[in-house]
Amino acid sequence: DCAKAICYIAGKKISEVIDLGDCKGVEECLSKLSEVTPWDVEVFEKVNENEYLVVFKKCPIRQTHYTVCTKQGGALCQITHGYIETILSAHLNRKVKLILIHPGPNACLKRLVVS
C-alpha cells in the first residue's frame, strides 16, 4: 500500500536526527529512546535473544489517530515503525523489525525482532 510506504519512509527520515549515544542491547536503547523522544517504549517480555514483546505506552502517532479519527494499525503507524526501526538498527548495528500485535487506546503491543 502506497500510503504505508510513504509513512514508513517519513518515519525513517525524521529518525536521522536522533542520537541515543552509546547504548548496548535492546532494553538500554529503548530506555534511552524513551528519554529523548515522545515515545515511551518498554520491554514487556523477552521471548528469546532476538525477539521481544514491547509496549508503546506513549506514542504521538496513536494520539494523532484520536485527533483525526483514523483507525489504529494503518498507514500512520508506519511512521512509528520506520522511526523506531531505523534508530534501533543504527545503534544495534542489526536489522530491526516491528510487528503490531494489538493496538490499544492507552498502549500498543508490538513484536520487535532483531536479526
N, C-alpha and C positions, 0 to 999 in steps of 0.2 A: 504494500500500500504506500503510495507516494507521500501522503501526509505523515505517516510514521517515519519514513526515511528522512524527510526534511527535519522533523523534530529531533530525531536521533543525531543528525549532523549538527544541528544548532546546539544541542547539549554538549557534544564533543568540543565544539568551537569555544563555548564560554568557559569550559573547564581549563583551557590553556593558561589562564592567569592564576590558577590556584597552585600553591606550593605547600605541601604538608611538611616540608622539611625532611629530616631523616626519620623514617618510621620502618619498623620491622614487623612484618606479619599483618594479616587482615585486620585483626582486632585493634591493634595500635593505630593503623591507618584510618579505620572507621572512627575511632575516638578523636583523632586529630581533625578529621574531616568535619565531625560534628561541632568542633570548636571554632572552625574558621569559615563555615558555610551555613546557609539557612537550613540545611538538612540535619536531622538528628537520627542517626542510624546506629543500632546496636545488634550485636550477635545474639540471637535467641537460642540457637543450638548449633554446635559444630557437628556436622554429620560425619565428616571424615577430614583428612588433611587438606583436601581441595574443595570441599563443599560445605557451605554454611547456610543456615536459615537466618535471615536478618529482618529486623523490624525497623521500618521507617516511621519513627514517631512524629517527627516534624518534616513536612515536605511542602515547599511553596507551590509546587505543581498541584498537589492534592487540594490545597486551599483555592487555587485557581479554578478547579473543577466546580467547586461550590459557588464561586462568584459568577461564573459564566454558564452554569447549569449544563455541564457536559458530563458524560459518563466516564467514570474512572476506568483505567486499564486500556484506554485507547491511545490515540496518537500523542496526546500531550505527555503521557507517562514516558514516552521515548526520550523526552528531553532529560528526565532524571536518569534513565538508563545510559544514555550517551555520556552524560556528565560524570556520573559515578564510575562507570566502567573505564573511562579514559583516565581519570585521576588515579584510580587504584592500579590500573595497568602500568602507568608511568612510574609509580612508586614501588610496585612489587616486581617490576620487570617480567611480568607474566600476563597472559591474556585473561581478562575477567569478563564474565557474562552474568547479567541479572535476568531472572525469570520471575514474573509476577505469579504468585500463588494465590493471594487473596487481597483484593483492595478493600479497605475498610474506612469508615468515616473518621476514625481517630488515629489509625495506623494502618500500614500495609505490610504484608508478609511477602518476602521475596526470597528466592533461592539465589545464592551467589556462588558461582562456580569459577575456580581458578585453574587454568591449565597452562 
